[in-house]
């Protein structure tokens, strides 16, 4: 389907309660009639006791027969029915009481064995899972099969960093050329050291996890090809996809076989109706969309778990789908039903889908051939190899802190943009090669304190204009607050000079979250500084520097990943960071939110037509009666439009005011919480 023909056609997970067939079929028909939903995946073997018995194969046979029956009942209604294999690595008989596990269980870094998850290298388990999937496909003939996001290694009940079973230890030792296998204890000690060998071993280990998941997917695909090579099999991308070796594309292709690869990208949060986490929540699915190969079909995880508006509003679900369509996704796995015998008890979600299908369709058709604009946030899938291991948990970070900072400051970000500075925090900097670092230093780069600390530790202090150190414990105690210096020119919508250092809500200092910036190059500029309670300067907090390569560097002293306090999120910082980004790029931002806090702005441009598109999400509980954006003069066009609820572009009246080579756009349209506005600027009438 071309972009011009795109219709929003979500795939809906559905728990089919067997002893209420009539009611289940009626519910699926109602979803088709009222919301236009015509694709379902039946949930199995979750909540099926027989599937956990030694006679589990009978449960899979029955499910295959049920699927065929359901498909035949609904075929005349134009409804497609597939399978959601949930769970995946936990499928199979479970031992009773103290019986021995029939398969090798996934083992954590601390030696703990998963209670349910099976190791993908176990040949007996490979045969079992392949046989189960083949049985269901042969009997039920589903057009598509999705494998739940427990298709991973490092996130199973007690195991959060795996798999350290004898099978994996043996293969790892062979790969690195050791004569005998390392023990789990020996490998754990190396992994926790944090030196260069540790990072190399951890990357190799992660790739081994990926390879084992790919091999299992290959075997399952081969089994299905024997009976139905046309059946599409898809990966539900897990949150540990990068920690387990950047698995997404390789596993998706293995499952796909000769069909087009299909992936459901993660990007929701459970049991939460929080709005201001939107930029960080959505970062990774933008990263995946912009870095995976173009031939993959990508759909979004639009999951308001536990599927009740007591926990997750329909407005938030609509906003997530809107952003996915704005990013150019091919569709959505949309969770609108409850996994009970009353699947439509919660009417809010499917009512929203029915009312918004035209909007989603029109938006997705409109973004064809557009490209993201804004500063680039650096994200390295293997940066986890440099992060300290705490306890038995994977140090898994799927969204750099810059995503939240820029998003809440109303500054659009991108993943691959070549125009504009690069935002770097924490261990991502350690995954760059020397050549990559030198290229970075030739342009504009904004470092948080931890990234700058690592650079100085590795001998690059001269290129960032300062020495950044991890201060002694008394350093934090000496700080009273932070203040702007006279060198800070960006002060719109601010008053005074002070910013919080102490989080007054919990009366806890931000110690251990801040680094000491010292030994400044004589040409470095201090924009803000920490001061003591006698108003005496203690150390710089934000500095600018132009290095000998001609590159521009900014450093902020905070460890952004560990700081979500008022010391970061305040009006002065918003203006300071916005101005710094423009200084680093030596040009204006394309667009940003003017004064209002927690307004997430995402922007795209069409290189041939010159059209610009902007999506605006109010993440505050306060409604905005008027939206005000600051827009680069190069982005101002003759005509402005807004996408209405019917997916049509309607003319928009804007009051334009020229201010310092940028335009203030005052848009007389209200913007309520998580009710996004999508704008288009063009020189052609629509």
NORWODA-V497210 format. One record per backbone hydrogen bond with DSSP energy under -0.5 kcal/mol. CO is the residue of the C=O (numbers start at 1). NH is the residue of the N-H. Records with the same first field share a line. If there is no record, write none. Layout:
CO->NH / NH
This chain:
2->5
3->6
10->12 / 39
11->13 / 334
12->41
14->16 / 43
15->17
16->18
17->20
18->21
20->24
21->25
22->26
23->27
24->28
25->29
26->30
27->31
28->32
29->33
30->34
31->35 / 37
32->36
38->80
39->12
40->82
41->14
42->84
44->86
45->48
47->49
48->51
49->52
50->53
52->94
53->56
55->58 / 59
56->59 / 60
57->61
58->62
59->63
60->64
61->65
62->66
63->67
64->68
65->69
66->70
67->71
68->72
69->73
70->74
71->75
74->77 / 79
75->78
80->40
81->143
82->42
83->85 / 146
84->44 / 86
85->148
86->46
88->91
89->118
96->99
104->119
106->114
107->163 / 164
108->111
112->108
117->106
119->122
121->123
122->126
123->127
124->128
125->129
126->130
127->131
128->132
129->133
130->134
131->135
132->136
133->137
134->138
135->139
136->140
137->141
143->232
144->83
145->234
146->85 / 148
147->236
148->151
150->152
156->159
158->160
159->156
160->394
161->109
165->169
166->170
167->171
168->172
169->173
170->174
171->175
172->176
173->178
174->177
183->187
184->188
185->189
186->190
187->191
188->192
189->193
190->193 / 194
195->199
196->200
197->201
198->202
199->203
200->204
201->205
202->206
203->207
204->208
205->209
206->210
207->211
208->212
209->213
210->214
211->215
212->216
213->217
214->218
215->219
216->220
217->221
218->222
219->223
220->224
221->225
222->226
224->227 / 228
225->229
228->231
232->145
234->147
235->237 / 264
238->241
240->244
241->246 / 247
242->245
247->251
248->252
249->253
250->254
251->255
252->256
253->257
256->259
261->297
262->235
263->265 / 299
264->237
265->301
275->278
277->281
278->282
279->283
280->283 / 284
282->286
283->286 / 287
284->288
285->289
286->290
287->291
288->292
293->296
296->298
297->263
298->330 / 331
299->265
300->302 / 333
301->303
302->304 / 335
304->307 / 308
305->271
308->311 / 312
313->317
314->318
315->319
316->320
317->321
318->322
319->323
320->324
321->325
322->326
323->327
324->329
325->328
331->300
332->11 / 334
333->302 / 335
334->336
335->304
338->340
342->345
343->338
345->347
347->351
348->352
349->353
350->354
351->355
352->356
353->357
356->360
357->361
358->362
359->363
360->364
361->365
362->366
363->367
365->368
367->370
369->607
371->605
373->603
375->414
376->378 / 423
379->381
380->383
382->385
383->386
384->387
388->390
389->391
390->393
392->160
394->396
395->397
396->398
400->403 / 404
401->405
402->406
403->407
404->408
405->409
406->411
407->410
408->598 / 599
410->412 / 593
412->375
414->377
418->420
421->376
422->424 / 446
423->378
424->448
425->428
426->429
427->430 / 431
428->431
429->432
433->437
434->438
435->439
436->440
437->441
438->442
439->442 / 443
440->443
443->552
444->422
445->447 / 554
446->424
447->556
448->452
449->453
450->454
451->455
452->456
453->457
454->458
455->460
456->459
460->463 / 464
461->464 / 465 / 466
465->521
466->468
467->469 / 518
469->471 / 516
472->475 / 476
473->477
474->478
475->478
476->479
481->531
482->499
483->529
485->488
487->489
489->491
491->494
497->484
499->482
501->510
502->504
503->506 / 507 / 508
508->503
510->513
513->559
515->517
516->469 / 518
517->540
518->467
521->524
525->527 / 544
527->485
528->541 / 542
529->483
530->538 / 539
531->480 / 481
532->535
536->532
539->530
540->517
541->557
542->527 / 528
543->555
544->525
545->547 / 553
547->550
551->547
552->445
553->545
554->447
555->543
557->515
558->449 / 560
559->562
560->563
565->568 / 569
568->570
570->574
571->575
572->576
573->577
574->578
575->579
576->580
577->581
578->582
579->583
580->584
581->585
582->586 / 587
590->632
591->412
592->630
598->600 / 619
600->617
602->615
603->373
604->613
605->371 / 607
606->610
611->606
612->681
613->604
614->679
615->602
616->677
617->600 / 619
618->674
621->623
623->625
624->671
627->667
628->594
629->631 / 665
630->592
631->663
632->635 / 636
633->636
639->682
640->652
641->680
642->644 / 650
644->647
645->359
648->644 / 650
650->642
652->654
653->668
654->656
655->666
657->664
659->662
661->633
662->659
663->631 / 665
664->657 / 666
665->629 / 667
666->655 / 668
667->627 / 669
671->624
672->618 / 675
677->616 / 679
678->643
679->614
680->641
681->612
682->639
